[in-house]
């Protein structure tokens, strides 16, 4: 059996599928982050039975995706706690105005604009 045939028998015939999946996953992370990633195929060989000519071949696929930058958050400290908003700053209350309220609106494009005297 040649090398390709040997590799095709590993992982119950699923080695190439698993390797391809690992490559695509890490490649997508590389594109997203712009950093390097790694896919490693390790083949471990051991004698199956001492004194015999048979060997055990065990495969391992290791994925090392690129490290992402930490996203973090800006928090404020006050009164012994973390706060999303600065506790020293007054919070403004906003309300939605009704459509019929006395709100000045810009004129439509077809209307003339009057100058205020």
C-alpha positions as CSV (number, residue, x, y, z in Angstrom):
1,X,0.0,0.0,0.0
2,X,1.4,3.5,-0.9
3,X,1.4,6.5,1.5
4,X,-1.9,7.9,0.1
5,X,-3.6,4.6,0.6
6,X,-2.3,4.4,4.1
7,X,-3.6,7.8,5.0
8,X,-7.0,7.0,3.5
9,X,-7.4,4.1,5.9
10,X,-6.8,6.3,9.0
11,X,-9.7,7.5,11.2
12,X,-11.9,4.8,9.6
13,X,-11.5,6.5,6.3
14,X,-12.5,10.0,7.5
15,X,-9.0,11.5,8.0
16,X,-9.1,13.6,4.8
17,X,-12.6,14.9,5.6
18,X,-11.6,15.9,9.1
19,X,-8.4,17.5,7.9
20,X,-10.2,19.5,5.3
21,X,-12.8,20.7,7.9
22,X,-10.0,21.8,10.2
23,X,-8.2,23.6,7.3
24,X,-11.4,25.5,6.4
25,X,-12.3,26.4,10.0
26,X,-8.8,27.8,10.7
27,X,-8.7,29.6,7.3
28,X,-11.9,31.4,8.0
29,X,-10.5,32.6,11.4
30,X,-7.3,33.7,9.6
31,X,-9.4,35.8,7.2
32,X,-11.5,37.2,10.0
33,X,-8.6,38.2,12.2
34,X,-5.8,38.8,9.7
35,X,-3.5,36.7,11.8
36,X,-1.8,33.3,11.4
37,X,-3.3,30.0,12.4
38,X,-2.0,26.4,12.3
39,X,-3.4,22.9,11.5
40,X,-1.1,20.1,12.5
41,X,-1.5,16.4,11.5
42,X,0.4,14.1,13.8
43,X,0.9,10.4,13.1
44,X,2.1,8.4,16.1
45,X,3.4,4.9,15.4
46,X,3.8,2.2,17.9
47,X,4.5,-1.5,17.8
48,X,1.1,-3.3,18.0
49,X,2.5,-6.5,19.6
50,X,6.0,-6.8,20.9
51,X,8.1,-9.1,18.6
52,X,5.5,-8.8,15.7
53,X,5.8,-6.8,12.5
54,X,2.5,-5.0,12.9
55,X,2.3,-1.3,13.9
56,X,-0.4,0.8,15.2
57,X,-0.8,4.2,13.5
58,X,-2.7,6.8,15.5
59,X,-3.7,10.2,13.9
60,X,-4.3,13.5,15.6
61,X,-5.4,16.7,14.0
62,X,-4.7,19.8,16.1
63,X,-6.2,23.2,15.3
64,X,-4.6,26.4,16.5
65,X,-6.8,29.3,15.4
66,X,-5.4,32.8,15.5
67,X,-5.8,34.7,18.7
68,X,-8.3,37.4,18.6
69,X,-7.8,40.9,20.1
70,X,-9.6,41.3,23.4
71,X,-12.7,43.4,23.0
72,X,-12.9,44.7,26.5
73,X,-15.3,47.4,27.8
74,X,-15.1,50.9,29.3
75,X,-16.5,50.9,32.8
76,X,-16.6,53.5,35.5
77,X,-15.8,52.8,39.1
78,X,-17.7,54.5,41.9
79,X,-19.2,53.5,45.2
80,X,-17.1,50.4,45.2
81,X,-18.9,49.0,42.0
82,X,-18.5,49.0,38.3
83,X,-20.9,51.1,36.3
84,X,-21.7,51.3,32.5
85,X,-22.3,55.0,32.8
86,X,-20.3,57.6,34.8
87,X,-22.2,57.8,38.2
88,X,-21.0,61.4,38.6
89,X,-22.8,62.5,35.4
90,X,-26.5,63.4,35.5
91,X,-28.7,61.1,33.4
92,X,-31.0,63.0,31.0
93,X,-34.5,61.8,30.5
94,X,-35.8,61.8,26.9
95,X,-39.4,61.6,25.8
96,X,-41.2,61.1,22.5
97,X,-43.2,64.1,21.4
98,X,-46.7,63.6,20.0
99,X,-47.2,64.3,16.3
100,X,-49.5,67.2,16.9
101,X,-47.2,69.1,19.3
102,X,-45.8,72.5,18.5
103,X,-42.6,71.4,16.9
104,X,-41.1,73.6,14.2
105,X,-40.3,71.6,11.1
106,X,-38.2,72.6,8.1
107,X,-40.3,73.6,5.1
108,X,-41.0,71.2,2.3
109,X,-38.9,71.6,-0.8
110,X,-41.8,73.1,-2.8
111,X,-42.7,75.7,-0.1
112,X,-41.0,79.1,0.1
113,X,-38.9,79.9,3.1
114,X,-39.9,83.1,5.1
115,X,-37.1,85.0,6.7
116,X,-37.7,85.9,10.4
117,X,-37.5,89.6,11.1
